[in-house]
Amino acid sequence: MPQPSLVKLFTQHPETVGETYGEHFGVAMRYSGRMFAASFCAFVHAFLPFCFEKTASTMARRMVADMDRRSAHPAAPVQVAPAE
């Protein structure tokens, strides 16, 4: 079985979602930052339950809704609650 070229390894998936490698990198990094922020809020909430009561779950719902809008085949309808 022939091995894919190095360039193809970096461009195959982005092409399936209609993006260049650079565009996909930017989108993925933005999701990474949002996930890091949500993780931080959940971490703080674990120790201080009165802080960030719905922040992490709201952020996660918004990311899923955003990903579904970008996708040709959304997973399931998502209701997004307003931010705190």
Contacts in CASP RR format, 6 or more apart in sequence:
PFRMAT RR
TARGET T0000
AUTHOR 0000-0000-0000
METHOD contacts of the structure
MODEL  1
MPQPSLVKLFTQHPETVGETYGEHFGVAMRYSGRMFAASFCAFVHAFLPF
CFEKTASTMARRMVADMDRRSAHPAAPVQVAPAE
4 12 0 8 1.000
10 21 0 8 1.000
11 20 0 8 1.000
11 21 0 8 1.000
13 24 0 8 1.000
14 20 0 8 1.000
14 21 0 8 1.000
14 22 0 8 1.000
14 23 0 8 1.000
14 24 0 8 1.000
17 24 0 8 1.000
17 70 0 8 1.000
17 71 0 8 1.000
19 27 0 8 1.000
27 70 0 8 1.000
31 63 0 8 1.000
31 67 0 8 1.000
34 59 0 8 1.000
34 63 0 8 1.000
35 63 0 8 1.000
37 59 0 8 1.000
38 55 0 8 1.000
38 56 0 8 1.000
38 59 0 8 1.000
38 60 0 8 1.000
38 63 0 8 1.000
39 56 0 8 1.000
41 51 0 8 1.000
41 52 0 8 1.000
41 55 0 8 1.000
41 56 0 8 1.000
41 59 0 8 1.000
42 52 0 8 1.000
42 56 0 8 1.000
44 51 0 8 1.000
44 52 0 8 1.000
45 51 0 8 1.000
45 52 0 8 1.000
45 53 0 8 1.000
45 55 0 8 1.000
45 56 0 8 1.000
52 84 0 8 1.000
53 84 0 8 1.000
54 81 0 8 1.000
54 84 0 8 1.000
55 83 0 8 1.000
55 84 0 8 1.000
58 80 0 8 1.000
58 81 0 8 1.000
58 82 0 8 1.000
58 83 0 8 1.000
58 84 0 8 1.000
61 78 0 8 1.000
61 79 0 8 1.000
61 80 0 8 1.000
61 81 0 8 1.000
62 80 0 8 1.000
64 75 0 8 1.000
64 78 0 8 1.000
65 78 0 8 1.000
65 80 0 8 1.000
68 74 0 8 1.000
68 75 0 8 1.000
68 76 0 8 1.000
68 78 0 8 1.000
END
